[in-house]
Amino acid sequence: MTRHEIHPTMRELDTLRAGLLDEHPDRKSALLTHVEECGRCRHAIDRWSTVIERVQEAHPEHGFVAQQLETRRRTALSGQARTPRSRTAPRFALATAAVLTVGLAVGLLFNLQSFAPAPFNGTEQASISGASDLYAELDFYEWLSQQSLSADTNGNET
């Protein structure tokens, strides 16, 4: 693989760095040749060397990092890893939202029913029209009496 070809993926570079390409010598030699020619890929592999050196400087005791990684791997594989509390938070939020939604819906339903107009009742309409007819007749007779009074005051006698 020359520098003008496609760069290997980070997974391929990690596989090379970890020594997992010993069974594939052709692929290993092609990657090593590319890494020697390509500064970008060489830098990607050298970053891991820098990380390992800095971790070993921080924890100089022999095998500390390997021991920590092994302990964490065993814990993860045994299923004893601590589960995050965030699994309960979405359930609680969902339950709260459901209760609020149902409560709001029931409240709106009862509130809207109190503002709903009363159903039409034919007897109420009849009593209203009967009362308005009575007032119309009273107005007519009042007008008539005023007409007759005005005629009496003008000198017309009946």
C-alpha positions in Angstrom: 0.0 0.0 0.0 1.7 3.2 -1.1 1.0 6.7 0.2 -1.1 7.5 -2.9 -3.5 4.6 -2.1 -6.4 4.8 0.4 -5.3 5.1 4.1 -6.0 2.2 6.3 -8.8 2.6 8.8 -8.1 3.2 12.5 -9.3 -0.4 13.2 -6.6 -1.7 10.8 -3.9 0.4 12.4 -5.0 -0.8 15.9 -4.9 -4.4 14.7 -1.4 -3.8 13.4 -0.3 -2.1 16.6 -1.8 -4.9 18.8 0.1 -7.5 16.8 -2.9 -9.3 15.5 -1.8 -9.5 11.9 0.9 -12.1 12.5 -1.2 -14.7 10.7 -1.6 -12.4 7.7 2.0 -11.5 6.7 1.1 -10.0 3.4 -1.3 -7.6 4.9 1.0 -6.8 7.8 3.9 -6.0 5.5 1.7 -3.8 3.3 0.5 -1.9 6.4 4.0 -1.5 7.8 5.3 -0.2 4.4 2.4 2.3 4.3 3.0 3.5 7.9 6.7 4.0 7.1 5.9 6.2 4.1 2.8 8.0 5.5 3.4 10.5 8.2 -0.3 10.7 9.1 -0.7 7.0 9.7 2.7 6.9 11.5 1.5 9.7 13.8 -1.8 7.8 14.5 0.2 4.7 15.7 2.7 6.9 17.6 -0.1 8.5 19.6 -0.8 5.1 21.3 2.8 4.8 22.2 2.6 8.3 23.8 -0.5 7.4 25.7 1.0 4.2 27.0 4.2 6.0 28.1 2.2 8.7 30.0 0.0 6.1 31.8 3.1 4.2 32.8 4.7 7.4 34.1 1.6 8.2 36.2 1.5 4.6 37.6 5.1 3.3 37.6 4.2 0.1 39.5 4.7 -2.9 37.3 1.5 -4.2 35.6 -0.9 -1.6 37.1 -2.6 -0.7 33.9 -2.9 -4.4 32.8 -4.3 -5.3 36.2 -6.9 -2.4 36.1 -7.9 -3.4 32.6 -8.2 -7.1 33.5 -10.3 -6.2 36.6 -12.7 -4.1 34.6 -13.0 -6.6 31.9 -13.9 -9.4 34.4 -16.4 -7.1 36.1 -18.1 -6.3 32.8 -18.2 -9.9 31.7 -19.6 -11.1 35.1 -22.5 -8.7 34.9 -21.6 -7.1 38.2 -20.9 -3.7 36.6 -22.9 -0.9 38.2 -25.8 0.0 36.1 -26.4 3.7 35.7 -29.3 5.3 37.5 -30.4 7.0 34.3 -32.4 3.9 33.4 -35.0 4.9 36.1 -35.1 8.5 35.2 -36.7 8.1 31.8 -39.3 5.7 33.3 -40.1 8.2 36.1 -40.4 11.1 33.6 -42.6 9.0 31.3 -44.9 8.1 34.2 -45.1 11.7 35.3 -45.9 12.9 31.8 -48.7 10.2 31.5 -50.3 11.2 34.8 -50.2 14.9 33.9 -51.7 14.3 30.5 -54.6 12.2 31.9 -55.2 14.8 34.6 -55.2 17.6 32.2 -57.5 15.8 29.8 -60.0 15.0 32.6 -59.9 18.6 33.9 -60.5 20.1 30.5 -63.3 17.7 29.8 -65.2 18.7 33.0 -64.3 22.4 32.5 -65.6 22.4 28.9 -68.8 20.7 29.9 -69.6 23.5 32.3 -69.3 26.1 29.5 -71.4 24.0 27.1 -74.8 25.6 26.2 -77.8 23.9 27.6 -79.6 21.6 25.3 -82.6 23.1 23.4 -85.9 22.7 25.2 -89.0 23.4 23.2 -91.0 24.6 26.3 -88.5 27.3 27.1 -88.8 28.7 23.6 -92.6 28.7 23.9 -92.6 30.5 27.2 -90.2 33.1 25.8 -92.3 33.7 22.7 -95.5 33.8 24.9 -94.0 36.4 27.1 -92.8 38.5 24.1 -96.3 38.3 22.6 -97.8 39.5 25.9 -95.4 42.5 26.0 -96.2 43.2 22.4 -99.9 43.3 23.2 -99.3 45.5 26.3 -97.3 47.9 24.2 -100.1 48.0 21.6 -102.7 48.8 24.2 -100.5 51.5 25.8 -100.0 53.1 22.4 -103.7 52.9 21.7 -104.6 54.5 25.0 -102.2 57.3 24.4 -103.7 57.8 20.9 -107.1 58.1 22.4 -105.9 60.5 25.1 -104.2 62.7 22.6 -107.4 62.7 20.6 -109.4 63.7 23.7 -107.1 66.6 24.5 -107.4 67.9 20.9 -111.1 68.4 21.3 -112.4 65.2 19.7 -114.9 63.6 21.9 -115.8 60.1 21.5 
